[in-house]
Amino acid sequence: MVIESPSLVHGRVFETGPIAVSFGRASDNSAVLDGDEYASSHHARVESQRDGVWLLDLGSTNGTWLNGARMDGRHRLRDGDLVRVGETELRFERG
């Protein structure tokens, strides 16, 4: 769910499922952050696996942040986690 963003509507929900959700400025992302100058073209991806839902940084310039800490690689998301991509902040919620 979108908490704050210069590009996305507050409260918008992105469903994770068999198709990954990608975030970035490029138009081929699931969540296009064209108004977020701190987001990379292909910044981060959230994907469902058998062992949970995972957040992956895609080599972004400004990094992907999980609960206030810059992350590397991939991390399993837990209910209530806060994710920052550029100036866009999202909260992960299990449905």
C-alpha positions in Angstrom: 0.0 0.0 0.0 1.3 3.5 -0.9 1.9 5.7 2.1 3.6 8.6 0.4 4.7 9.3 -3.2 5.1 12.1 -5.7 3.9 9.7 -8.4 1.3 7.3 -6.9 -2.0 7.9 -5.2 -1.9 7.5 -1.4 -3.6 4.3 -0.4 -3.2 2.5 -3.7 -2.7 -1.2 -3.3 -0.5 -3.4 -5.4 -1.3 -7.1 -5.2 1.6 -9.6 -5.1 1.0 -12.9 -6.7 2.4 -15.1 -9.5 3.5 -11.9 -11.4 6.1 -9.8 -9.7 5.4 -6.1 -9.0 8.2 -3.8 -10.2 8.9 -0.2 -9.2 10.8 2.5 -11.2 10.6 5.4 -13.5 10.4 3.4 -16.8 7.0 2.9 -18.3 7.3 -0.9 -18.3 7.1 -1.1 -14.5 4.0 -2.3 -12.6 4.3 0.9 -10.5 5.5 3.7 -12.7 7.3 6.4 -10.6 7.8 8.9 -13.4 7.4 11.9 -10.9 9.9 10.5 -8.5 13.3 11.9 -9.5 15.1 9.7 -6.9 13.8 6.4 -8.3 15.9 4.5 -10.9 14.3 3.4 -14.1 14.1 -0.2 -12.8 14.5 0.3 -9.0 13.0 -2.6 -7.1 10.8 -5.7 -7.4 8.4 -7.5 -5.0 7.8 -11.2 -5.9 6.0 -14.1 -4.3 7.9 -17.3 -3.7 6.8 -20.5 -1.9 8.8 -19.3 1.1 7.3 -15.8 1.3 7.2 -12.5 -0.4 10.6 -11.0 -1.2 11.8 -7.5 -1.9 14.7 -7.1 -4.4 16.8 -4.1 -5.1 17.6 -4.0 -8.9 20.9 -2.2 -8.6 19.3 1.2 -8.1 21.4 4.3 -7.7 19.8 5.6 -4.5 19.1 2.2 -3.0 16.0 0.5 -1.7 15.3 1.0 2.0 13.5 -1.5 4.3 12.4 -0.2 7.7 14.8 2.8 7.5 17.9 0.8 6.6 19.4 0.6 3.1 19.3 -3.0 1.9 21.3 -5.1 -0.4 20.2 -8.1 -2.4 16.8 -9.5 -1.4 14.9 -9.6 1.9 11.7 -11.4 2.9 8.9 -9.0 3.7 6.9 -9.2 7.0 3.6 -7.7 7.7 3.9 -4.0 8.4 7.4 -3.5 6.8 8.0 -0.1 5.4 9.7 0.1 2.0 11.2 3.3 0.4 11.9 3.5 -3.3 13.2 7.0 -4.1 10.7 9.3 -2.5 8.0 6.7 -2.5 7.1 4.9 0.7 5.0 1.7 0.8 3.8 -0.5 3.6 3.6 -4.3 3.1 0.5 -6.0 4.4 -0.4 -9.6 4.3 -3.9 -10.0 2.9 
